[in-house]
Amino acid sequence: MARKPTKKTEFVLFDVIYEDGTQRSNRRVPAEALTGIEGEAAARAIIEGQDREIAAKSGQAPLRIKSVLRTGAKLPEKEWKRRALLSD
């Protein structure tokens, strides 16, 4: 018997810089969450939620996000640092 086709969930990948200077790459956010006006603000909220879940399981405090940028976005390093400073 043939299998039923499953719904394919698409994700958008983001790079995240935290206030302590660490960076996490390829954080997954469902593409359907980014369709509204909010865009990267919605991604930031989803990633913060993921961080809270991870922190709860590990028993550590969640890190504060400084900047969120789509993976593969072509920005010079100076611009990346400037965006990180502006997002405070």
PyMOL commands that place a pseudoatom at each C-alpha (Angstrom):
pseudoatom trace, name=CA, resn=MET, resi=1, chain=A, elem=C, hetatm=0, pos=[0.000, 0.000, 0.000]
pseudoatom trace, name=CA, resn=ALA, resi=2, chain=A, elem=C, hetatm=0, pos=[1.317, 3.447, -0.878]
pseudoatom trace, name=CA, resn=ARG, resi=3, chain=A, elem=C, hetatm=0, pos=[2.172, 5.929, 1.809]
pseudoatom trace, name=CA, resn=LYS, resi=4, chain=A, elem=C, hetatm=0, pos=[0.274, 9.150, 2.169]
pseudoatom trace, name=CA, resn=PRO, resi=5, chain=A, elem=C, hetatm=0, pos=[2.342, 12.184, 1.340]
pseudoatom trace, name=CA, resn=THR, resi=6, chain=A, elem=C, hetatm=0, pos=[3.420, 14.073, 4.443]
pseudoatom trace, name=CA, resn=LYS, resi=7, chain=A, elem=C, hetatm=0, pos=[3.415, 17.796, 4.840]
pseudoatom trace, name=CA, resn=LYS, resi=8, chain=A, elem=C, hetatm=0, pos=[6.908, 19.137, 4.234]
pseudoatom trace, name=CA, resn=THR, resi=9, chain=A, elem=C, hetatm=0, pos=[7.824, 21.788, 6.773]
pseudoatom trace, name=CA, resn=GLU, resi=10, chain=A, elem=C, hetatm=0, pos=[10.165, 24.440, 5.414]
pseudoatom trace, name=CA, resn=PHE, resi=11, chain=A, elem=C, hetatm=0, pos=[12.595, 26.255, 7.665]
pseudoatom trace, name=CA, resn=VAL, resi=12, chain=A, elem=C, hetatm=0, pos=[14.618, 29.441, 7.425]
pseudoatom trace, name=CA, resn=LEU, resi=13, chain=A, elem=C, hetatm=0, pos=[18.026, 29.436, 9.081]
pseudoatom trace, name=CA, resn=PHE, resi=14, chain=A, elem=C, hetatm=0, pos=[19.288, 32.296, 11.255]
pseudoatom trace, name=CA, resn=ASP, resi=15, chain=A, elem=C, hetatm=0, pos=[22.607, 33.235, 12.856]
pseudoatom trace, name=CA, resn=VAL, resi=16, chain=A, elem=C, hetatm=0, pos=[22.267, 34.557, 16.398]
pseudoatom trace, name=CA, resn=ILE, resi=17, chain=A, elem=C, hetatm=0, pos=[24.756, 36.675, 18.356]
pseudoatom trace, name=CA, resn=TYR, resi=18, chain=A, elem=C, hetatm=0, pos=[24.310, 36.767, 22.118]
pseudoatom trace, name=CA, resn=GLU, resi=19, chain=A, elem=C, hetatm=0, pos=[25.248, 39.586, 24.484]
pseudoatom trace, name=CA, resn=ASP, resi=20, chain=A, elem=C, hetatm=0, pos=[28.226, 37.637, 25.836]
pseudoatom trace, name=CA, resn=GLY, resi=21, chain=A, elem=C, hetatm=0, pos=[29.696, 37.584, 22.300]
pseudoatom trace, name=CA, resn=THR, resi=22, chain=A, elem=C, hetatm=0, pos=[28.938, 33.955, 21.442]
pseudoatom trace, name=CA, resn=GLN, resi=23, chain=A, elem=C, hetatm=0, pos=[27.332, 33.062, 18.126]
pseudoatom trace, name=CA, resn=ARG, resi=24, chain=A, elem=C, hetatm=0, pos=[25.033, 30.203, 17.175]
pseudoatom trace, name=CA, resn=SER, resi=25, chain=A, elem=C, hetatm=0, pos=[24.549, 29.449, 13.510]
pseudoatom trace, name=CA, resn=ASN, resi=26, chain=A, elem=C, hetatm=0, pos=[21.744, 27.768, 11.594]
pseudoatom trace, name=CA, resn=ARG, resi=27, chain=A, elem=C, hetatm=0, pos=[18.964, 28.206, 14.128]
pseudoatom trace, name=CA, resn=ARG, resi=28, chain=A, elem=C, hetatm=0, pos=[15.792, 26.859, 12.500]
pseudoatom trace, name=CA, resn=VAL, resi=29, chain=A, elem=C, hetatm=0, pos=[12.583, 28.893, 12.319]
pseudoatom trace, name=CA, resn=PRO, resi=30, chain=A, elem=C, hetatm=0, pos=[9.463, 27.686, 10.447]
pseudoatom trace, name=CA, resn=ALA, resi=31, chain=A, elem=C, hetatm=0, pos=[9.066, 29.654, 7.197]
pseudoatom trace, name=CA, resn=GLU, resi=32, chain=A, elem=C, hetatm=0, pos=[5.325, 30.074, 7.759]
pseudoatom trace, name=CA, resn=ALA, resi=33, chain=A, elem=C, hetatm=0, pos=[6.061, 32.140, 10.898]
pseudoatom trace, name=CA, resn=LEU, resi=34, chain=A, elem=C, hetatm=0, pos=[7.935, 34.709, 8.808]
pseudoatom trace, name=CA, resn=THR, resi=35, chain=A, elem=C, hetatm=0, pos=[5.178, 35.504, 6.315]
pseudoatom trace, name=CA, resn=GLY, resi=36, chain=A, elem=C, hetatm=0, pos=[3.760, 38.491, 8.217]
pseudoatom trace, name=CA, resn=ILE, resi=37, chain=A, elem=C, hetatm=0, pos=[4.979, 42.039, 8.591]
pseudoatom trace, name=CA, resn=GLU, resi=38, chain=A, elem=C, hetatm=0, pos=[7.063, 41.172, 11.641]
pseudoatom trace, name=CA, resn=GLY, resi=39, chain=A, elem=C, hetatm=0, pos=[9.647, 39.126, 9.693]
pseudoatom trace, name=CA, resn=GLU, resi=40, chain=A, elem=C, hetatm=0, pos=[12.864, 38.886, 11.695]
pseudoatom trace, name=CA, resn=ALA, resi=41, chain=A, elem=C, hetatm=0, pos=[11.120, 40.099, 14.867]
pseudoatom trace, name=CA, resn=ALA, resi=42, chain=A, elem=C, hetatm=0, pos=[8.960, 36.972, 14.721]
pseudoatom trace, name=CA, resn=ALA, resi=43, chain=A, elem=C, hetatm=0, pos=[12.092, 34.869, 14.213]
pseudoatom trace, name=CA, resn=ARG, resi=44, chain=A, elem=C, hetatm=0, pos=[13.696, 36.488, 17.245]
pseudoatom trace, name=CA, resn=ALA, resi=45, chain=A, elem=C, hetatm=0, pos=[10.652, 35.661, 19.391]
pseudoatom trace, name=CA, resn=ILE, resi=46, chain=A, elem=C, hetatm=0, pos=[10.687, 32.030, 18.233]
pseudoatom trace, name=CA, resn=ILE, resi=47, chain=A, elem=C, hetatm=0, pos=[14.422, 31.688, 18.874]
pseudoatom trace, name=CA, resn=GLU, resi=48, chain=A, elem=C, hetatm=0, pos=[14.018, 33.231, 22.345]
pseudoatom trace, name=CA, resn=GLY, resi=49, chain=A, elem=C, hetatm=0, pos=[11.335, 30.622, 23.051]
pseudoatom trace, name=CA, resn=GLN, resi=50, chain=A, elem=C, hetatm=0, pos=[13.667, 27.852, 21.894]
pseudoatom trace, name=CA, resn=ASP, resi=51, chain=A, elem=C, hetatm=0, pos=[16.398, 29.254, 24.139]
pseudoatom trace, name=CA, resn=ARG, resi=52, chain=A, elem=C, hetatm=0, pos=[14.037, 29.275, 27.143]
pseudoatom trace, name=CA, resn=GLU, resi=53, chain=A, elem=C, hetatm=0, pos=[13.189, 25.604, 26.551]
pseudoatom trace, name=CA, resn=ILE, resi=54, chain=A, elem=C, hetatm=0, pos=[16.869, 24.674, 26.244]
pseudoatom trace, name=CA, resn=ALA, resi=55, chain=A, elem=C, hetatm=0, pos=[17.722, 26.644, 29.387]
pseudoatom trace, name=CA, resn=ALA, resi=56, chain=A, elem=C, hetatm=0, pos=[14.933, 24.977, 31.351]
pseudoatom trace, name=CA, resn=LYS, resi=57, chain=A, elem=C, hetatm=0, pos=[16.157, 21.513, 30.377]
pseudoatom trace, name=CA, resn=SER, resi=58, chain=A, elem=C, hetatm=0, pos=[19.808, 22.323, 31.105]
pseudoatom trace, name=CA, resn=GLY, resi=59, chain=A, elem=C, hetatm=0, pos=[19.167, 24.190, 34.362]
pseudoatom trace, name=CA, resn=GLN, resi=60, chain=A, elem=C, hetatm=0, pos=[21.032, 27.298, 33.166]
pseudoatom trace, name=CA, resn=ALA, resi=61, chain=A, elem=C, hetatm=0, pos=[19.782, 30.822, 32.594]
pseudoatom trace, name=CA, resn=PRO, resi=62, chain=A, elem=C, hetatm=0, pos=[18.983, 31.666, 28.958]
pseudoatom trace, name=CA, resn=LEU, resi=63, chain=A, elem=C, hetatm=0, pos=[21.386, 33.981, 27.153]
pseudoatom trace, name=CA, resn=ARG, resi=64, chain=A, elem=C, hetatm=0, pos=[20.120, 37.366, 25.969]
pseudoatom trace, name=CA, resn=ILE, resi=65, chain=A, elem=C, hetatm=0, pos=[20.047, 37.793, 22.198]
pseudoatom trace, name=CA, resn=LYS, resi=66, chain=A, elem=C, hetatm=0, pos=[21.921, 40.757, 20.793]
pseudoatom trace, name=CA, resn=SER, resi=67, chain=A, elem=C, hetatm=0, pos=[21.305, 40.291, 17.066]
pseudoatom trace, name=CA, resn=VAL, resi=68, chain=A, elem=C, hetatm=0, pos=[19.518, 37.948, 14.636]
pseudoatom trace, name=CA, resn=LEU, resi=69, chain=A, elem=C, hetatm=0, pos=[20.395, 37.696, 10.929]
pseudoatom trace, name=CA, resn=ARG, resi=70, chain=A, elem=C, hetatm=0, pos=[19.384, 35.248, 8.231]
pseudoatom trace, name=CA, resn=THR, resi=71, chain=A, elem=C, hetatm=0, pos=[22.090, 32.705, 7.519]
pseudoatom trace, name=CA, resn=GLY, resi=72, chain=A, elem=C, hetatm=0, pos=[23.915, 33.485, 4.313]
pseudoatom trace, name=CA, resn=ALA, resi=73, chain=A, elem=C, hetatm=0, pos=[23.070, 37.181, 4.323]
pseudoatom trace, name=CA, resn=LYS, resi=74, chain=A, elem=C, hetatm=0, pos=[25.993, 39.031, 2.798]
pseudoatom trace, name=CA, resn=LEU, resi=75, chain=A, elem=C, hetatm=0, pos=[27.012, 41.752, 5.206]
pseudoatom trace, name=CA, resn=PRO, resi=76, chain=A, elem=C, hetatm=0, pos=[30.516, 43.052, 5.802]
pseudoatom trace, name=CA, resn=GLU, resi=77, chain=A, elem=C, hetatm=0, pos=[31.843, 42.359, 9.291]
pseudoatom trace, name=CA, resn=LYS, resi=78, chain=A, elem=C, hetatm=0, pos=[31.594, 46.039, 10.237]
pseudoatom trace, name=CA, resn=GLU, resi=79, chain=A, elem=C, hetatm=0, pos=[27.893, 46.076, 9.323]
pseudoatom trace, name=CA, resn=TRP, resi=80, chain=A, elem=C, hetatm=0, pos=[27.309, 42.836, 11.272]
pseudoatom trace, name=CA, resn=LYS, resi=81, chain=A, elem=C, hetatm=0, pos=[28.895, 44.403, 14.377]
pseudoatom trace, name=CA, resn=ARG, resi=82, chain=A, elem=C, hetatm=0, pos=[26.934, 47.647, 13.873]
pseudoatom trace, name=CA, resn=ARG, resi=83, chain=A, elem=C, hetatm=0, pos=[23.636, 45.735, 13.688]
pseudoatom trace, name=CA, resn=ALA, resi=84, chain=A, elem=C, hetatm=0, pos=[24.594, 43.844, 16.836]
pseudoatom trace, name=CA, resn=LEU, resi=85, chain=A, elem=C, hetatm=0, pos=[25.177, 47.143, 18.652]
pseudoatom trace, name=CA, resn=LEU, resi=86, chain=A, elem=C, hetatm=0, pos=[21.942, 48.710, 17.357]
pseudoatom trace, name=CA, resn=SER, resi=87, chain=A, elem=C, hetatm=0, pos=[19.777, 45.826, 18.495]
pseudoatom trace, name=CA, resn=ASP, resi=88, chain=A, elem=C, hetatm=0, pos=[20.487, 46.577, 22.181]
for i in range(1, 88): cmd.bond("trace and resi %d" % i, "trace and resi %d" % (i + 1))
show_as sticks, trace
zoom trace
